[in-house]
Amino acid sequence: VVDVFGGVGKYSAGTMSAHALRKLELKACPSSGACGGQFTANTMACVSEAIGLALPYSAGTPAPYEQRDKYALQSGKAVMNLLKMNIRPRDIVTRKSLENAATIVAATGGSTNAALHLPAIANEIGIKFDLMDVAKIFKKTPYLADLKPAGKYVAKDMWQAGGVPMLLKTLLDGGYIHGNCMTVTGKTMRENLRKVKFNPKQKVMRKYNNPLSPEGGVVGLKGNLAREGAIVKIAGLKKLQFTGRARCFDTEELAFKAVQKKKYKDGDIIVIRYEGPKGGPGMREMLQTTGAIYGQGKGEKVALITDGRFSGATRGFCVGHIGPEASVGGPIALLKNGDIIDIDAKKGTINVRLSKKELSKRRKNWKPKRMNFGNGTLWKYAQTVGPAYLGAPTHPGGKNEIRVYADI
């Protein structure tokens, strides 16, 4: 699917014919199951094993393979065993297991969407584990799996090379994950991995002491443009700093049209706002626009920032989850065309070169934008949804629980 979005960009840049694009569309996604790269689906599949909620090897088996059937049977047996042992999800999902989950995202150069899902899971059980907590784990985790979109291989290759347990084993050997976390097998992570050996002959995964890079493939950012934080995927990026002039759009559609018509310059920072949890409503992914930019050969020549989110397939210098979002008057809403923005993924900062006084003046003149939906389910969602750095939850979660619904 990434190749198709890139093809759309190439077609608009005049480097691919309509016939070639059509042929590409017909060949894309040839099998069942999720896209093969380390995009959101496969990232969260890895998470399901690392967090302890899925049986070892079950997450990586390709969708059409009959071997998946045995995991359905084993899952039923595991559930009965967990009931017998009185082990519940909240005995498995703890602060430590959430850290294990964040570790595998970083080690595989996974999707930035994990920085939404993990805080949302934490919210359900009343644990504080927000975007910047996730980013701290990303910062200290080595990048070990050479997976697309930044690398060479796909999920099937990782499964054939040894699967998620082999990656977890080398992370455990390096002291990067907690081995004492309970899992759905009724055993700890360390016990599950006891007999797993690292295969030195495969090329998909590296040992913890021989990483592709010493830090994870995803970085958290903070600054006067993102007080609540933001996130950028650096796996595969050649440069980690970018300074440019803002080119502002209030919807993804407007940005995509401008990109298609090449109404931007090298060095620009394309700003897509009012696409956050409240503003969308819901956080749409910007893959259409980022794919078109990459297809035009401008992936490293421009940056893109948004209060929305990205597909795990997004490539290039793309900063998402900027908070506070535009719809609540966050600094991203106050930007004007030509404002100079500095992004530094090494230092973990994102700032606009405007004084506090200027930002304050602009905030006084800012007027909330009318929401896209005036009624219905999306309107209801927008009234209750929380900020992206907490996982965009729609309710207070475990911390305000009066009784645990699993107590029967």
TINU-278123 format. One line per field, with one value per residue (C-alpha): x, y, z; residue in three letters. Coordinates in steps of 0.25 Angstrom, whole numbers, plus 5000, padded with zeros to 4 digits. Example, Ala and Ser with C-alpha at 12.3 -4.5 7.8 and 13.67 -1.06 7.14 Angstrom:
// residues 2
px 5049/5055
py 4982/4996
pz 5031/5029
residuo Ala/Ser
//
This chain:
// residues 408
px 5000/5012/5017/5003/5003/5017/5012/5001/5012/5021/5009/5007/5021/5021/5031/5021/5010/4995/4997/5009/5001/4989/4998/5004/4990/4986/4998/4998/4994/4993/4990/4980/4984/4991/5001/5014/5023/5025/5013/5002/4996/5009/5015/5003/5004/5018/5012/5002/5013/5022/5011/5008/4994/4997/5003/5017/5019/5004/5005/5015/5009/5004/4989/4987/4996/4988/4998/4989/4978/4986/4987/4972/4971/4983/4977/4964/4972/4980/4967/4962/4976/4976/4962/4967/4979/4970/4980/4973/4977/4981/4990/4997/4997/5005/5014/5026/5019/5015/5030/5033/5022/5029/5042/5038/5032/5045/5054/5046/5045/5030/5018/5016/5002/5007/5009/4994/4990/4999/4995/4980/4983/4989/4977/4968/4975/4978/4993/5001/5008/5007/5014/5026/5027/5027/5037/5047/5047/5048/5061/5068/5065/5074/5068/5069/5059/5062/5047/5040/5037/5051/5058/5058/5049/5034/5027/5027/5042/5043/5034/5042/5055/5051/5038/5035/5041/5055/5055/5049/5060/5072/5065/5064/5079/5082/5074/5064/5051/5046/5046/5037/5024/5013/5007/4995/5003/5002/5017/5026/5033/5046/5040/5034/5047/5056/5058/5058/5072/5077/5079/5092/5090/5077/5078/5065/5068/5081/5086/5084/5099/5100/5088/5085/5085/5087/5074/5060/5053/5043/5046/5038/5038/5035/5035/5027/5020/5016/5016/5009/5018/5019/5025/5034/5039/5054/5056/5063/5064/5078/5077/5070/5069/5060/5058/5048/5036/5022/5012/4999/4986/4974/4970/4978/4970/4975/4989/4988/4983/4994/5004/4998/5000/5014/5010/5021/5036/5048/5051/5036/5030/5016/5006/4993/4984/4970/4972/4974/4965/4955/4958/4956/4948/4957/4972/4972/4985/4993/4998/4992/4999/5013/5012/5010/5022/5031/5026/5030/5044/5043/5043/5056/5054/5042/5036/5022/5016/5001/4992/4987/4994/5002/5001/5012/5015/5019/5033/5040/5042/5028/5024/5010/5002/5005/4998/4991/4983/4978/4964/4967/4975/4989/5001/4999/4986/4994/5004/5004/5011/5025/5027/5041/5040/5052/5051/5062/5060/5074/5071/5056/5051/5041/5040/5034/5043/5032/5033/5023/5018/5015/5008/5000/4995/4991/4984/4975/4971/4969/4955/4951/4948/4935/4935/4933/4921/4910/4902/4903/4913/4925/4920/4918/4932/4938/4931/4938/4951/4964/4977/4986/4998/4988/4984/4972/4963/4948/4946/4954/4958/4963/4967/4953/4947/4936/4937/4944/4934/4942/4938/4926
py 5000/5009/5007/5011/5024/5027/5024/5034/5044/5040/5041/5055/5058/5053/5041/5030/5028/5025/5011/5008/5013/5005/4992/4995/4997/4983/4976/4983/4975/4962/4953/4954/4960/4973/4980/4973/4985/4989/4998/4999/4985/4978/4987/4985/4970/4970/4978/4967/4957/4967/4972/4957/4957/4947/4934/4933/4933/4935/4949/4947/4935/4940/4941/4930/4920/4908/4908/4920/4909/4903/4917/4917/4904/4907/4921/4914/4905/4917/4924/4912/4911/4926/4925/4913/4921/4934/4942/4954/4964/4974/4964/4963/4978/4986/4998/4988/4981/4994/4997/4984/4987/5001/4994/4985/4997/5004/4991/4989/5003/5002/5011/5024/5020/5011/5024/5026/5012/5009/5021/5018/5004/5010/5019/5007/5001/5015/5015/5027/5024/5036/5039/5045/5032/5024/5033/5031/5016/5019/5027/5016/5004/4999/4998/4983/4979/4983/4984/4993/5004/5008/4995/4983/4972/4970/4963/4949/4950/4953/4941/4932/4937/4934/4943/4952/4942/4943/4958/4958/4948/4957/4969/4961/4957/4972/4976/4984/4977/4972/4957/4955/4960/4950/4946/4938/4925/4926/4927/4939/4945/4940/4926/4927/4931/4921/4911/4922/4923/4934/4930/4937/4932/4941/4956/4961/4963/4968/4964/4975/4978/4979/4989/4996/5009/5010/5018/5013/5017/5027/5040/5049/5064/5076/5091/5103/5097/5084/5086/5073/5066/5061/5049/5046/5033/5035/5020/5022/5037/5043/5056/5058/5073/5082/5097/5103/5112/5108/5105/5104/5096/5094/5080/5069/5070/5084/5080/5068/5077/5087/5075/5069/5083/5084/5097/5096/5099/5091/5094/5097/5091/5087/5089/5081/5085/5083/5068/5064/5056/5067/5074/5063/5058/5046/5046/5043/5038/5047/5035/5041/5054/5048/5037/5048/5056/5044/5040/5054/5051/5062/5052/5058/5072/5076/5073/5071/5074/5071/5070/5058/5044/5036/5023/5013/5013/5028/5032/5045/5056/5055/5060/5056/5056/5071/5075/5083/5082/5093/5091/5095/5107/5100/5107/5100/5107/5121/5118/5127/5124/5128/5125/5118/5105/5097/5082/5075/5060/5058/5068/5064/5078/5085/5101/5112/5125/5134/5141/5138/5152/5149/5135/5142/5153/5143/5134/5146/5148/5133/5128/5113/5107/5101/5086/5077/5070/5077/5065/5050/5040/5048/5060/5052/5047/5061/5065/5054/5051/5054/5059/5051/5050/5042/5033/5041/5034/5036/5033/5035/5020/5012/5023/5028/5014/5011/4996/4987/4981/4968/4966/4956
pz 5000/5003/4988/4983/4991/4986/4972/4973/4977/4965/4956/4960/4958/4944/4947/4946/4935/4938/4932/4941/4953/4950/4949/4962/4968/4963/4969/4983/4995/4988/5000/5012/5026/5029/5021/5022/5027/5042/5041/5052/5050/5051/5062/5071/5068/5073/5085/5088/5091/5098/5107/5111/5105/5093/5093/5088/5073/5071/5066/5055/5047/5034/5032/5021/5028/5034/5046/5051/5054/5065/5073/5073/5080/5089/5093/5097/5106/5111/5115/5123/5130/5133/5139/5148/5153/5154/5146/5140/5129/5140/5146/5133/5128/5138/5137/5134/5123/5117/5117/5110/5100/5097/5096/5085/5077/5078/5075/5062/5057/5059/5057/5064/5067/5078/5086/5085/5088/5100/5108/5104/5110/5122/5124/5125/5137/5144/5141/5137/5125/5115/5102/5108/5117/5104/5098/5110/5107/5092/5095/5102/5093/5082/5068/5065/5054/5039/5035/5025/5023/5028/5026/5016/5022/5025/5036/5029/5029/5043/5047/5038/5045/5059/5062/5073/5084/5078/5078/5092/5096/5092/5098/5111/5110/5109/5121/5112/5117/5130/5130/5143/5136/5136/5122/5117/5118/5133/5133/5133/5121/5125/5127/5113/5107/5114/5102/5091/5084/5075/5061/5056/5042/5039/5035/5039/5054/5061/5075/5086/5085/5070/5067/5054/5063/5078/5080/5076/5063/5069/5077/5086/5084/5093/5092/5091/5079/5087/5102/5103/5094/5079/5072/5060/5054/5051/5046/5032/5033/5029/5036/5050/5050/5041/5041/5031/5028/5032/5021/5028/5024/5033/5027/5021/5008/5006/5008/4999/4988/4990/4989/4977/4970/4976/4983/4993/4993/4997/5012/5015/5027/5023/5035/5035/5047/5053/5051/5065/5074/5076/5063/5053/5060/5062/5058/5043/5038/5028/5019/5006/5007/5012/5002/4991/4996/4996/4982/4977/4983/4994/5006/5012/5006/5013/5027/5031/5045/5050/5062/5055/5053/5043/5037/5042/5027/5027/5023/5023/5034/5039/5053/5059/5071/5074/5086/5091/5077/5069/5073/5087/5083/5084/5078/5065/5063/5064/5053/5041/5027/5028/5043/5045/5052/5058/5059/5066/5067/5074/5085/5085/5083/5074/5075/5066/5066/5073/5086/5098/5096/5081/5084/5095/5085/5074/5084/5088/5073/5071/5069/5070/5057/5055/5056/5043/5050/5057/5062/5063/5068/5064/5071/5084/5082/5081/5094/5102/5096/5103/5098/5089/5099/5108/5097/5093/5103/5104/5119/5132/5132/5144/5153/5155/5155/5166/5164/5155/5145/5145/5159/5159
residuo Val/Val/Asp/Val/Phe/Gly/Gly/Val/Gly/Lys/Tyr/Ser/Ala/Gly/Thr/Met/Ser/Ala/His/Ala/Leu/Arg/Lys/Leu/Glu/Leu/Lys/Ala/Cys/Pro/Ser/Ser/Gly/Ala/Cys/Gly/Gly/Gln/Phe/Thr/Ala/Asn/Thr/Met/Ala/Cys/Val/Ser/Glu/Ala/Ile/Gly/Leu/Ala/Leu/Pro/Tyr/Ser/Ala/Gly/Thr/Pro/Ala/Pro/Tyr/Glu/Gln/Arg/Asp/Lys/Tyr/Ala/Leu/Gln/Ser/Gly/Lys/Ala/Val/Met/Asn/Leu/Leu/Lys/Met/Asn/Ile/Arg/Pro/Arg/Asp/Ile/Val/Thr/Arg/Lys/Ser/Leu/Glu/Asn/Ala/Ala/Thr/Ile/Val/Ala/Ala/Thr/Gly/Gly/Ser/Thr/Asn/Ala/Ala/Leu/His/Leu/Pro/Ala/Ile/Ala/Asn/Glu/Ile/Gly/Ile/Lys/Phe/Asp/Leu/Met/Asp/Val/Ala/Lys/Ile/Phe/Lys/Lys/Thr/Pro/Tyr/Leu/Ala/Asp/Leu/Lys/Pro/Ala/Gly/Lys/Tyr/Val/Ala/Lys/Asp/Met/Trp/Gln/Ala/Gly/Gly/Val/Pro/Met/Leu/Leu/Lys/Thr/Leu/Leu/Asp/Gly/Gly/Tyr/Ile/His/Gly/Asn/Cys/Met/Thr/Val/Thr/Gly/Lys/Thr/Met/Arg/Glu/Asn/Leu/Arg/Lys/Val/Lys/Phe/Asn/Pro/Lys/Gln/Lys/Val/Met/Arg/Lys/Tyr/Asn/Asn/Pro/Leu/Ser/Pro/Glu/Gly/Gly/Val/Val/Gly/Leu/Lys/Gly/Asn/Leu/Ala/Arg/Glu/Gly/Ala/Ile/Val/Lys/Ile/Ala/Gly/Leu/Lys/Lys/Leu/Gln/Phe/Thr/Gly/Arg/Ala/Arg/Cys/Phe/Asp/Thr/Glu/Glu/Leu/Ala/Phe/Lys/Ala/Val/Gln/Lys/Lys/Lys/Tyr/Lys/Asp/Gly/Asp/Ile/Ile/Val/Ile/Arg/Tyr/Glu/Gly/Pro/Lys/Gly/Gly/Pro/Gly/Met/Arg/Glu/Met/Leu/Gln/Thr/Thr/Gly/Ala/Ile/Tyr/Gly/Gln/Gly/Lys/Gly/Glu/Lys/Val/Ala/Leu/Ile/Thr/Asp/Gly/Arg/Phe/Ser/Gly/Ala/Thr/Arg/Gly/Phe/Cys/Val/Gly/His/Ile/Gly/Pro/Glu/Ala/Ser/Val/Gly/Gly/Pro/Ile/Ala/Leu/Leu/Lys/Asn/Gly/Asp/Ile/Ile/Asp/Ile/Asp/Ala/Lys/Lys/Gly/Thr/Ile/Asn/Val/Arg/Leu/Ser/Lys/Lys/Glu/Leu/Ser/Lys/Arg/Arg/Lys/Asn/Trp/Lys/Pro/Lys/Arg/Met/Asn/Phe/Gly/Asn/Gly/Thr/Leu/Trp/Lys/Tyr/Ala/Gln/Thr/Val/Gly/Pro/Ala/Tyr/Leu/Gly/Ala/Pro/Thr/His/Pro/Gly/Gly/Lys/Asn/Glu/Ile/Arg/Val/Tyr/Ala/Asp/Ile
//
